[in-house]
């Protein structure tokens, strides 16, 4: 038996299947010609102001209901400040310490109980960077191109608690979550098109101990196979480091599917690195109880309930 226990928490980024983007009327569609579904708002041009998409709030309430979350009386949007070519405003409108959904859970076959949901919040997607050159990776690229069609597309980021103990359980959790999101009609969950992307936090701790180890984040996995393989590799890598008397560095790593291994990307950012502050151009979000009741009444049968019904029948 291994001397270490694996501890995993997942951040699942789900693109919402709205007709338009989060804060503007540009179409939310996959496959359009580069930089054709853009406007002053999603390009962050001076003087442009965001207007919240009502359907996004409706979908967020559906996600909260399906994941047994509490919806606070108010939630607010924040600016998450960082600099990268695919973020035209140099900040991302997201939610920080007051998200729209908190304290939920998901029951998933193969996980051995339920996985806690810490939060599910609304945020805008970034653009897409294409690295041109051998391998399509930044380290091999001759130059890079940026397509801003995806900038401003609405996302729900669903953050689990560190309740997952193996790559197989992580795969089972995402499989069930994907089925739930498709059943409630908020996303097409096409991982091959980037509608569902996964960041995984993984650490090891000695068997029988409570304190969590130093976590490493693996970014942007877009298939269940990649998720399981990346976590398997990273657990082995960390175990080898610890067995040799080394220490784990908190960092962000990239999964290379062809090589079958993770590579360091950068040291792990903390919340203060993003200099979060409330978005001054958006009022607090306060969905009334009547709206939440309508959403609750309109919810379809969830996959877990359907399985139970079919077994009983």
C-alpha positions in Angstrom: 0.0 0.0 0.0 1.3 3.5 -0.8 2.5 5.6 2.0 0.7 8.6 0.6 -3.0 9.4 0.0 -4.0 11.4 -3.1 -6.2 14.4 -2.6 -7.9 16.0 -5.6 -10.1 19.0 -6.2 -11.5 19.9 -9.6 -12.4 23.2 -11.2 -14.7 22.6 -14.2 -15.2 25.4 -16.6 -18.5 25.1 -18.5 -19.4 27.3 -21.4 -23.1 28.2 -21.2 -25.2 27.6 -24.3 -26.7 31.1 -24.6 -27.4 32.8 -27.9 -25.3 35.8 -27.1 -22.2 36.5 -24.9 -22.2 37.4 -21.2 -22.1 41.2 -21.4 -22.9 42.1 -25.0 -25.1 41.0 -28.0 -22.4 39.3 -30.0 -23.4 35.7 -31.0 -22.1 32.9 -28.8 -21.3 30.3 -31.5 -18.4 27.9 -32.2 -16.6 27.8 -35.5 -17.1 31.3 -36.8 -14.4 33.0 -38.8 -11.7 34.4 -36.5 -12.5 37.9 -34.9 -15.9 38.2 -36.5 -18.1 37.8 -33.4 -16.6 40.8 -31.6 -17.7 44.3 -30.5 -16.4 47.2 -28.4 -17.7 45.6 -25.2 -16.0 42.2 -25.6 -12.9 43.8 -27.0 -12.7 46.1 -24.0 -12.6 49.3 -26.0 -12.7 52.7 -24.1 -16.2 53.8 -23.2 -18.0 50.5 -23.6 -20.1 49.2 -20.7 -21.2 45.6 -19.9 -24.9 44.6 -19.7 -25.6 41.3 -17.9 -27.3 38.6 -20.0 -30.5 37.5 -18.1 -30.3 34.0 -19.5 -26.9 33.5 -17.9 -28.5 34.2 -14.5 -31.3 31.7 -15.3 -28.7 29.1 -16.2 -26.7 29.8 -13.0 -29.8 29.2 -10.9 -30.4 25.9 -12.7 -26.8 24.8 -12.0 -27.2 25.8 -8.3 -30.5 23.9 -8.0 -29.0 20.8 -9.7 -26.0 20.8 -7.4 -28.0 21.5 -4.2 -26.3 24.8 -3.7 -27.4 27.8 -1.6 -28.0 31.0 -3.6 -27.0 34.0 -1.4 -29.3 37.0 -1.4 -26.7 38.9 -3.3 -23.6 38.1 -5.3 -21.2 40.6 -7.0 -18.9 40.7 -9.9 -15.2 41.4 -9.6 -12.3 42.3 -11.9 -9.6 39.7 -12.0 -6.5 41.5 -13.2 -3.9 39.8 -15.3 -2.1 40.4 -18.5 -2.2 38.0 -21.4 -2.8 38.5 -25.2 -6.1 36.6 -25.2 -7.6 38.9 -22.5 -8.3 42.2 -24.4 -9.3 44.3 -21.3 -6.4 43.0 -19.3 -8.9 41.9 -16.7 -11.5 39.2 -16.6 -15.0 39.9 -15.1 -15.6 37.1 -12.7 -16.9 36.5 -9.1 -14.5 36.3 -6.2 -15.6 36.1 -2.5 -19.4 36.5 -3.1 -20.4 34.0 -5.9 -23.9 33.2 -7.0 -23.9 29.5 -5.8 -22.2 28.1 -2.7 -22.1 25.0 -0.5 -23.5 22.2 -2.7 -22.7 18.6 -3.5 -22.9 16.1 -6.3 -23.6 12.4 -5.9 -21.6 10.4 -8.5 -21.4 6.7 -9.1 -17.9 5.5 -8.6 -16.9 8.2 -6.2 -18.2 6.4 -3.1 -20.5 9.1 -1.7 -21.0 12.7 -2.6 -18.4 15.3 -3.6 -18.8 18.7 -2.0 -19.2 21.8 -4.2 -17.5 24.8 -2.7 -18.8 27.3 -5.2 -20.1 27.8 -8.7 -19.6 31.3 -10.1 -20.2 33.2 -13.3 -17.3 34.6 -15.4 -16.4 35.5 -18.9 -14.2 33.4 -21.1 -11.0 34.5 -22.7 -10.0 34.6 -26.3 -8.1 31.8 -27.9 -4.4 31.9 -28.7 -3.0 29.8 -31.5 0.7 29.1 -31.4 2.0 28.7 -35.0 4.9 26.3 -35.4 6.0 22.8 -34.7 3.8 21.0 -32.2 1.5 24.0 -31.6 3.1 24.8 -28.3 4.3 28.2 -27.2 7.9 26.9 -26.7 8.1 25.8 -30.3 6.1 28.6 -31.9 7.4 31.0 -34.6 4.5 33.4 -33.8 1.1 33.4 -32.2 -2.4 34.4 -33.4 -5.3 35.5 -31.2 -9.0 35.0 -32.0 -11.3 37.1 -29.8 -14.6 35.4 -30.8 -14.6 33.4 -27.5 -13.8 36.5 -25.4 -16.9 37.3 -23.3 -18.6 33.9 -23.8 -20.4 33.1 -20.5 -18.8 30.4 -18.2 -19.8 28.7 -15.0 -16.8 27.7 -13.0 -17.8 24.8 -10.7 -15.2 24.3 -7.9 -15.3 21.0 -5.9 -14.0 20.5 -2.4 -10.9 18.2 -2.1 -13.1 15.1 -1.6 -11.7 13.1 -4.5 -9.1 10.4 -3.8 -8.1 8.9 -7.2 -7.9 9.6 -10.9 -10.8 7.1 -11.4 -13.0 9.0 -9.0 -12.1 12.3 -10.7 -13.2 10.8 -14.0 -16.5 9.5 -12.5 -17.2 12.9 -10.9 -16.7 14.8 -14.2 -18.8 12.2 -16.1 -21.7 12.7 -13.7 -21.3 16.5 -13.7 -21.2 16.6 -17.5 -24.4 14.5 -17.6 -26.2 16.9 -15.1 -25.2 20.0 -17.1 -26.5 18.5 -20.3 -29.7 17.3 -18.7 -30.6 20.7 -17.4 -29.9 22.3 -20.8 -27.3 24.9 -19.8 -24.4 23.6 -22.0 -23.7 21.3 -24.9 -20.7 20.0 -22.8 -18.7 19.2 -26.0 -15.2 18.8 -24.6 -13.7 18.5 -28.0 -14.9 22.1 -28.7 -13.8 23.5 -25.4 -17.3 23.8 -23.9 -16.1 21.9 -20.9 -12.5 22.3 -19.6 -11.0 21.0 -16.4 -8.3 22.3 -14.1 -7.2 19.8 -11.5 -5.6 20.5 -8.1 -3.7 17.5 -6.7 -1.6 16.9 -3.6 -0.3 14.0 -1.5 -0.3 13.5 2.2 0.9 10.8 4.4 -1.7 8.0 5.1 -3.7 8.7 8.2 -2.9 12.4 8.5 -5.2 15.4 8.2 -3.2 18.3 6.9 -3.2 18.7 3.1 0.0 18.6 1.2 1.3 21.3 -1.2 -1.0 21.3 -4.2 -0.1 21.5 -7.9 -2.6 22.7 -10.5 -2.8 21.0 -13.9 -4.5 23.3 -16.4 -7.0 23.0 -19.3 -7.6 19.3 -19.8 -10.3 18.8 -22.3 -11.0 15.0 -22.2 -11.7 12.5 -19.6 -8.8 10.4 -20.8 -6.4 13.3 -20.4 -7.8 14.0 -16.9 -7.2 10.5 -15.7 -3.8 10.1 -17.3 -2.5 13.5 -16.0 -3.6 12.9 -12.5 -2.0 9.4 -12.5 1.3 10.8 -13.8 1.3 13.7 -11.4 0.5 11.5 -8.3 3.4 9.3 -9.3 5.7 12.3 -9.9 4.9 13.8 -6.5 5.3 10.5 -4.7 8.8 10.0 -6.2 9.8 13.5 -5.2 8.7 13.0 -1.6 10.3 9.5 -1.4 13.6 11.1 -2.4 13.3 13.6 0.4 12.4 16.5 -1.8 9.5 18.9 -1.4 6.6 19.7 -3.8 6.6 23.2 -5.2 3.2 24.9 -5.5 2.9 25.6 -9.2 0.8 25.4 -12.3 1.7 22.6 -14.7 0.7 21.7 -18.3 -0.3 18.2 -19.4 1.3 17.1 -22.6 -0.9 14.4 -24.1 1.7 13.0 -26.6 4.5 12.8 -24.1 2.2 11.5 -21.3 3.6 13.9 -18.7 3.2 17.3 -17.0 5.5 20.3 -17.4 5.9 23.4 -15.2 4.1 26.5 -16.6 4.6 29.0 -13.8 4.5 29.4 -10.0 1.0 29.2 -8.7 -0.8 32.5 -8.3 -2.6 33.5 -5.1 -5.7 35.6 -5.0 -3.8 38.7 -4.1 -1.8 38.4 -7.3 -4.9 39.1 -9.3 -5.8 42.3 -7.3 -9.5 41.5 -7.3 -11.8 44.5 -6.8 -15.6 44.9 -7.3 -16.6 45.6 -10.9 -17.8 49.2 -10.8 -19.9 49.0 -14.0 -22.2 46.2 -12.7 -24.7 46.2 -9.8 -25.0 43.3 -7.3 -26.9 40.3 -8.6 -30.0 39.6 -6.4 -32.3 37.1 -8.1 -35.7 37.3 -6.3 -37.2 34.3 -4.5 -40.0 34.1 -7.1 -37.5 33.6 -9.9 -35.7 30.9 -8.0 -39.0 29.2 -7.3 -39.8 29.2 -11.1 -36.4 27.7 -11.9 -37.0 25.0 -9.2 -40.4 24.1 -10.6 -39.0 23.8 -14.2 -36.1 21.6 -13.4 -36.0 18.3 -15.5 -35.3 14.9 -14.0 -31.7 14.6 -13.2 -29.6 11.6 -14.2 -29.3 10.2 -10.7 -33.1 10.4 -10.2 -33.7 8.8 -13.6 -31.4 5.9 -12.7 -33.3 5.3 -9.4 -36.7 5.5 -11.1 -35.7 3.0 -13.8 -34.3 0.6 -11.1 -37.5 0.8 -9.1 -39.7 0.3 -12.2 
